[in-house]
Amino acid sequence: MADSTPPKPASETVPPVTKVTFNLPTDLFMQIEELSSKTGRTKTDVLQQMLKLGIFVKQESQKGQKLLLEDDSTKQMRQVFFT
């Protein structure tokens, strides 16, 4: 038997949004534009992803976790510090 529940209105499925305005150094903005262009994502999407990643890394580092990057070719590991 198919579910006959009508779809929820967009206002119930989309999280609330707050519009913000802030200043960025030009070089940082250019990097965001480049990443947006390369990935086909909006600058808003790129910024949201970067902010979420930064918040996650900060929260994990406050719990004593470490962020390590591994070089694929040499297998060398290096720790990333987030202040």
C-alpha positions in Angstrom: 0.0 0.0 0.0 1.5 3.4 -1.0 2.0 6.1 1.5 -0.7 8.8 0.9 0.9 11.4 3.2 1.3 14.6 1.3 4.8 16.1 1.1 5.7 18.6 3.7 5.9 22.3 2.6 9.4 23.6 1.9 9.3 25.7 5.1 9.2 22.5 7.1 12.0 20.7 5.3 14.6 23.4 4.8 16.5 24.5 7.9 16.2 28.2 8.8 18.7 30.5 7.1 20.3 33.7 8.4 21.8 36.0 5.9 25.2 37.4 6.9 27.5 40.0 5.5 31.2 40.0 6.4 34.6 41.1 5.0 37.2 38.7 3.7 40.8 39.3 2.6 40.8 39.5 -1.3 43.2 36.5 -1.6 40.9 34.3 0.5 37.8 35.4 -1.5 39.7 34.6 -4.7 40.5 31.1 -3.4 36.8 30.6 -2.6 35.8 31.7 -6.1 38.4 29.3 -7.6 37.2 26.4 -5.6 33.6 27.2 -6.5 34.5 27.3 -10.2 36.4 24.1 -10.0 33.7 22.1 -8.2 30.7 23.7 -9.8 29.3 24.6 -6.4 28.1 28.0 -5.2 30.4 30.2 -3.1 27.8 29.8 -0.4 28.1 26.0 -0.5 31.9 26.3 -0.5 31.9 28.6 2.5 29.3 26.4 4.4 31.5 23.3 3.8 34.6 25.1 5.0 33.0 26.5 8.1 31.5 23.1 9.0 35.0 21.5 8.5 36.6 24.2 10.7 34.1 23.8 13.4 34.4 20.0 13.4 38.3 20.1 13.5 38.2 22.7 16.4 35.7 20.6 18.4 37.7 17.4 17.9 41.0 19.1 18.8 39.4 20.4 22.0 38.6 16.7 22.8 42.2 15.8 22.4 41.9 14.4 18.9 44.6 15.0 16.2 44.2 15.7 12.5 46.8 13.9 10.4 47.4 14.2 6.7 49.1 11.4 4.8 51.1 11.9 1.6 49.8 9.2 -0.8 53.2 8.8 -2.5 55.5 8.7 0.5 53.1 7.6 3.2 54.6 10.3 5.4 52.2 11.6 8.0 52.0 15.2 9.3 49.9 16.7 12.0 47.7 19.7 11.3 47.3 22.2 14.1 44.2 24.3 14.3 44.3 27.3 16.6 
